[in-house]
């Protein structure tokens, strides 16, 4: 495993981390605590030390599973969680210092921790980023020892750029992959300048960049890839990175042709992300322990050639520059 510094936190984190949105099974299925422990243990054995979760993942069960894992496993892990998505309706007015403080305290209980390594605002409405009192409350929580660091998880580049104006913001979690390349422009430049840790989520575009999907692929009723393609439940950009499903499949076919039949597209896609020095860690999810092993093979992939990088960019421009780029 390779490790990178997570921005201003100063912590060394594994280049490949673990996203735990579906750690207890597939999206839409009942939470399996035994499976969650198997996945977490496999991650630890492979050298992964960065675990990302949220209080809303499986209604708190993800945090509880991680708390149990931490109690039974020796070793130092950097645990990041998120808060704010419990607010219903999810609007700017719902974000108050009192509400966010309670979410932090509840996460501490579920994770069985005295302090959180990193708490992240969980994709709040854009207006929240223009409210200093919200960011000030986390400074109070830090002084009380309940958190060590504050980060933000964002949908839009605008939110990332605004968020890192606050001195106490240490990390930004953002969608970045072969289908969503805009963060590598101005945002990466500013993140590097301000020493911001960059956590990349949805690196495989909800699995589309695994190269295993087709027009015939069916997703379960409770799976967001079935019910949120047009943003019915939350931001459209979280599902397949906001790309049209059939357009995404066409782009995948061109990427497969680029890398050849023997290549594993998911590993190429992860390697592509890690070639950006501004990235601190990538957090693909796993619903089976074997997926962790497969993801980590990307670390041994050779760097993409200059020609391959150019063609990846051309494919992006062909399929997504006019439809996706400007949205997020």
Secondary structure as a PSIPRED ss2 file (coil, helix, strand):
# PSIPRED VFORMAT (PSIPRED V4.0)

   1 X C   1.000  0.000  0.000
   2 X C   1.000  0.000  0.000
   3 X E   0.000  0.000  1.000
   4 X E   0.000  0.000  1.000
   5 X E   0.000  0.000  1.000
   6 X C   1.000  0.000  0.000
   7 X H   0.000  1.000  0.000
   8 X H   0.000  1.000  0.000
   9 X H   0.000  1.000  0.000
  10 X C   1.000  0.000  0.000
  11 X C   1.000  0.000  0.000
  12 X E   0.000  0.000  1.000
  13 X E   0.000  0.000  1.000
  14 X E   0.000  0.000  1.000
  15 X C   1.000  0.000  0.000
  16 X E   0.000  0.000  1.000
  17 X C   1.000  0.000  0.000
  18 X E   0.000  0.000  1.000
  19 X E   0.000  0.000  1.000
  20 X C   1.000  0.000  0.000
  21 X C   1.000  0.000  0.000
  22 X C   1.000  0.000  0.000
  23 X C   1.000  0.000  0.000
  24 X C   1.000  0.000  0.000
  25 X C   1.000  0.000  0.000
  26 X C   1.000  0.000  0.000
  27 X C   1.000  0.000  0.000
  28 X C   1.000  0.000  0.000
  29 X C   1.000  0.000  0.000
  30 X C   1.000  0.000  0.000
  31 X C   1.000  0.000  0.000
  32 X C   1.000  0.000  0.000
  33 X H   0.000  1.000  0.000
  34 X H   0.000  1.000  0.000
  35 X H   0.000  1.000  0.000
  36 X H   0.000  1.000  0.000
  37 X H   0.000  1.000  0.000
  38 X H   0.000  1.000  0.000
  39 X H   0.000  1.000  0.000
  40 X H   0.000  1.000  0.000
  41 X H   0.000  1.000  0.000
  42 X H   0.000  1.000  0.000
  43 X H   0.000  1.000  0.000
  44 X H   0.000  1.000  0.000
  45 X H   0.000  1.000  0.000
  46 X C   1.000  0.000  0.000
  47 X C   1.000  0.000  0.000
  48 X C   1.000  0.000  0.000
  49 X C   1.000  0.000  0.000
  50 X E   0.000  0.000  1.000
  51 X E   0.000  0.000  1.000
  52 X E   0.000  0.000  1.000
  53 X C   1.000  0.000  0.000
  54 X C   1.000  0.000  0.000
  55 X C   1.000  0.000  0.000
  56 X C   1.000  0.000  0.000
  57 X H   0.000  1.000  0.000
  58 X H   0.000  1.000  0.000
  59 X H   0.000  1.000  0.000
  60 X H   0.000  1.000  0.000
  61 X H   0.000  1.000  0.000
  62 X H   0.000  1.000  0.000
  63 X H   0.000  1.000  0.000
  64 X H   0.000  1.000  0.000
  65 X H   0.000  1.000  0.000
  66 X H   0.000  1.000  0.000
  67 X H   0.000  1.000  0.000
  68 X H   0.000  1.000  0.000
  69 X H   0.000  1.000  0.000
  70 X H   0.000  1.000  0.000
  71 X H   0.000  1.000  0.000
  72 X H   0.000  1.000  0.000
  73 X C   1.000  0.000  0.000
  74 X C   1.000  0.000  0.000
  75 X C   1.000  0.000  0.000
  76 X C   1.000  0.000  0.000
  77 X C   1.000  0.000  0.000
  78 X E   0.000  0.000  1.000
  79 X E   0.000  0.000  1.000
  80 X E   0.000  0.000  1.000
  81 X E   0.000  0.000  1.000
  82 X E   0.000  0.000  1.000
  83 X E   0.000  0.000  1.000
  84 X C   1.000  0.000  0.000
  85 X C   1.000  0.000  0.000
  86 X C   1.000  0.000  0.000
  87 X C   1.000  0.000  0.000
  88 X C   1.000  0.000  0.000
  89 X C   1.000  0.000  0.000
  90 X C   1.000  0.000  0.000
  91 X C   1.000  0.000  0.000
  92 X H   0.000  1.000  0.000
  93 X H   0.000  1.000  0.000
  94 X H   0.000  1.000  0.000
  95 X C   1.000  0.000  0.000
  96 X C   1.000  0.000  0.000
  97 X H   0.000  1.000  0.000
  98 X H   0.000  1.000  0.000
  99 X H   0.000  1.000  0.000
 100 X H   0.000  1.000  0.000
 101 X H   0.000  1.000  0.000
 102 X H   0.000  1.000  0.000
 103 X H   0.000  1.000  0.000
 104 X H   0.000  1.000  0.000
 105 X H   0.000  1.000  0.000
 106 X H   0.000  1.000  0.000
 107 X H   0.000  1.000  0.000
 108 X H   0.000  1.000  0.000
 109 X H   0.000  1.000  0.000
 110 X H   0.000  1.000  0.000
 111 X H   0.000  1.000  0.000
 112 X C   1.000  0.000  0.000
 113 X C   1.000  0.000  0.000
 114 X C   1.000  0.000  0.000
 115 X C   1.000  0.000  0.000
 116 X E   0.000  0.000  1.000
 117 X C   1.000  0.000  0.000
 118 X E   0.000  0.000  1.000
 119 X E   0.000  0.000  1.000
 120 X E   0.000  0.000  1.000
 121 X E   0.000  0.000  1.000
 122 X E   0.000  0.000  1.000
 123 X C   1.000  0.000  0.000
 124 X C   1.000  0.000  0.000
 125 X C   1.000  0.000  0.000
 126 X H   0.000  1.000  0.000
 127 X H   0.000  1.000  0.000
 128 X H   0.000  1.000  0.000
 129 X H   0.000  1.000  0.000
 130 X H   0.000  1.000  0.000
 131 X C   1.000  0.000  0.000
 132 X H   0.000  1.000  0.000
 133 X H   0.000  1.000  0.000
 134 X H   0.000  1.000  0.000
 135 X H   0.000  1.000  0.000
 136 X H   0.000  1.000  0.000
 137 X H   0.000  1.000  0.000
 138 X H   0.000  1.000  0.000
 139 X H   0.000  1.000  0.000
 140 X H   0.000  1.000  0.000
 141 X H   0.000  1.000  0.000
 142 X H   0.000  1.000  0.000
 143 X H   0.000  1.000  0.000
 144 X C   1.000  0.000  0.000
 145 X C   1.000  0.000  0.000
 146 X C   1.000  0.000  0.000
 147 X E   0.000  0.000  1.000
 148 X C   1.000  0.000  0.000
 149 X C   1.000  0.000  0.000
 150 X E   0.000  0.000  1.000
 151 X E   0.000  0.000  1.000
 152 X E   0.000  0.000  1.000
 153 X E   0.000  0.000  1.000
 154 X C   1.000  0.000  0.000
 155 X C   1.000  0.000  0.000
 156 X C   1.000  0.000  0.000
 157 X H   0.000  1.000  0.000
 158 X H   0.000  1.000  0.000
 159 X H   0.000  1.000  0.000
 160 X H   0.000  1.000  0.000
 161 X H   0.000  1.000  0.000
 162 X H   0.000  1.000  0.000
 163 X H   0.000  1.000  0.000
 164 X C   1.000  0.000  0.000
 165 X C   1.000  0.000  0.000
 166 X C   1.000  0.000  0.000
 167 X C   1.000  0.000  0.000
 168 X C   1.000  0.000  0.000
 169 X E   0.000  0.000  1.000
 170 X E   0.000  0.000  1.000
 171 X E   0.000  0.000  1.000
 172 X E   0.000  0.000  1.000
 173 X E   0.000  0.000  1.000
 174 X E   0.000  0.000  1.000
 175 X E   0.000  0.000  1.000
 176 X C   1.000  0.000  0.000
 177 X E   0.000  0.000  1.000
 178 X C   1.000  0.000  0.000
 179 X C   1.000  0.000  0.000
 180 X E   0.000  0.000  1.000
 181 X C   1.000  0.000  0.000
 182 X H   0.000  1.000  0.000
 183 X H   0.000  1.000  0.000
 184 X H   0.000  1.000  0.000
 185 X C   1.000  0.000  0.000
 186 X H   0.000  1.000  0.000
 187 X H   0.000  1.000  0.000
 188 X H   0.000  1.000  0.000
 189 X H   0.000  1.000  0.000
 190 X H   0.000  1.000  0.000
 191 X H   0.000  1.000  0.000
 192 X H   0.000  1.000  0.000
 193 X H   0.000  1.000  0.000
 194 X C   1.000  0.000  0.000
 195 X C   1.000  0.000  0.000
 196 X C   1.000  0.000  0.000
 197 X E   0.000  0.000  1.000
 198 X E   0.000  0.000  1.000
 199 X E   0.000  0.000  1.000
 200 X E   0.000  0.000  1.000
 201 X E   0.000  0.000  1.000
 202 X C   1.000  0.000  0.000
 203 X C   1.000  0.000  0.000
 204 X C   1.000  0.000  0.000
 205 X C   1.000  0.000  0.000
 206 X C   1.000  0.000  0.000
 207 X C   1.000  0.000  0.000
 208 X H   0.000  1.000  0.000
 209 X H   0.000  1.000  0.000
 210 X H   0.000  1.000  0.000
 211 X C   1.000  0.000  0.000
 212 X C   1.000  0.000  0.000
 213 X C   1.000  0.000  0.000
 214 X C   1.000  0.000  0.000
 215 X C   1.000  0.000  0.000
 216 X C   1.000  0.000  0.000
 217 X C   1.000  0.000  0.000
 218 X C   1.000  0.000  0.000
 219 X C   1.000  0.000  0.000
 220 X C   1.000  0.000  0.000
 221 X C   1.000  0.000  0.000
 222 X C   1.000  0.000  0.000
 223 X C   1.000  0.000  0.000
 224 X H   0.000  1.000  0.000
 225 X H   0.000  1.000  0.000
 226 X H   0.000  1.000  0.000
 227 X H   0.000  1.000  0.000
 228 X C   1.000  0.000  0.000
 229 X C   1.000  0.000  0.000
 230 X C   1.000  0.000  0.000
 231 X C   1.000  0.000  0.000
 232 X C   1.000  0.000  0.000
 233 X C   1.000  0.000  0.000
 234 X C   1.000  0.000  0.000
 235 X C   1.000  0.000  0.000
 236 X H   0.000  1.000  0.000
 237 X H   0.000  1.000  0.000
 238 X H   0.000  1.000  0.000
 239 X C   1.000  0.000  0.000
 240 X H   0.000  1.000  0.000
 241 X H   0.000  1.000  0.000
 242 X H   0.000  1.000  0.000
 243 X C   1.000  0.000  0.000
 244 X C   1.000  0.000  0.000
 245 X H   0.000  1.000  0.000
 246 X H   0.000  1.000  0.000
 247 X H   0.000  1.000  0.000
 248 X H   0.000  1.000  0.000
 249 X H   0.000  1.000  0.000
 250 X H   0.000  1.000  0.000
 251 X H   0.000  1.000  0.000
 252 X H   0.000  1.000  0.000
 253 X H   0.000  1.000  0.000
 254 X H   0.000  1.000  0.000
 255 X H   0.000  1.000  0.000
 256 X H   0.000  1.000  0.000
 257 X H   0.000  1.000  0.000
 258 X H   0.000  1.000  0.000
 259 X H   0.000  1.000  0.000
 260 X C   1.000  0.000  0.000
 261 X C   1.000  0.000  0.000
 262 X C   1.000  0.000  0.000
 263 X C   1.000  0.000  0.000
 264 X C   1.000  0.000  0.000
 265 X H   0.000  1.000  0.000
 266 X H   0.000  1.000  0.000
 267 X H   0.000  1.000  0.000
 268 X H   0.000  1.000  0.000
 269 X H   0.000  1.000  0.000
 270 X H   0.000  1.000  0.000
 271 X H   0.000  1.000  0.000
 272 X H   0.000  1.000  0.000
 273 X H   0.000  1.000  0.000
 274 X H   0.000  1.000  0.000
 275 X C   1.000  0.000  0.000
 276 X C   1.000  0.000  0.000
 277 X C   1.000  0.000  0.000
 278 X C   1.000  0.000  0.000
 279 X E   0.000  0.000  1.000
 280 X E   0.000  0.000  1.000
 281 X E   0.000  0.000  1.000
 282 X E   0.000  0.000  1.000
 283 X C   1.000  0.000  0.000
 284 X C   1.000  0.000  0.000
 285 X E   0.000  0.000  1.000
 286 X C   1.000  0.000  0.000
 287 X C   1.000  0.000  0.000
 288 X C   1.000  0.000  0.000
 289 X H   0.000  1.000  0.000
 290 X H   0.000  1.000  0.000
 291 X H   0.000  1.000  0.000
 292 X H   0.000  1.000  0.000
 293 X H   0.000  1.000  0.000
 294 X H   0.000  1.000  0.000
 295 X H   0.000  1.000  0.000
 296 X H   0.000  1.000  0.000
 297 X H   0.000  1.000  0.000
 298 X H   0.000  1.000  0.000
 299 X H   0.000  1.000  0.000
 300 X H   0.000  1.000  0.000
 301 X C   1.000  0.000  0.000
 302 X C   1.000  0.000  0.000
 303 X C   1.000  0.000  0.000
 304 X C   1.000  0.000  0.000
 305 X C   1.000  0.000  0.000
 306 X H   0.000  1.000  0.000
 307 X H   0.000  1.000  0.000
 308 X H   0.000  1.000  0.000
 309 X H   0.000  1.000  0.000
 310 X H   0.000  1.000  0.000
 311 X H   0.000  1.000  0.000
 312 X H   0.000  1.000  0.000
 313 X H   0.000  1.000  0.000
 314 X H   0.000  1.000  0.000
 315 X H   0.000  1.000  0.000
 316 X H   0.000  1.000  0.000
 317 X H   0.000  1.000  0.000
 318 X H   0.000  1.000  0.000
 319 X H   0.000  1.000  0.000
 320 X C   1.000  0.000  0.000
 321 X C   1.000  0.000  0.000
 322 X C   1.000  0.000  0.000
 323 X C   1.000  0.000  0.000
 324 X C   1.000  0.000  0.000
 325 X C   1.000  0.000  0.000
 326 X C   1.000  0.000  0.000
 327 X C   1.000  0.000  0.000
 328 X C   1.000  0.000  0.000
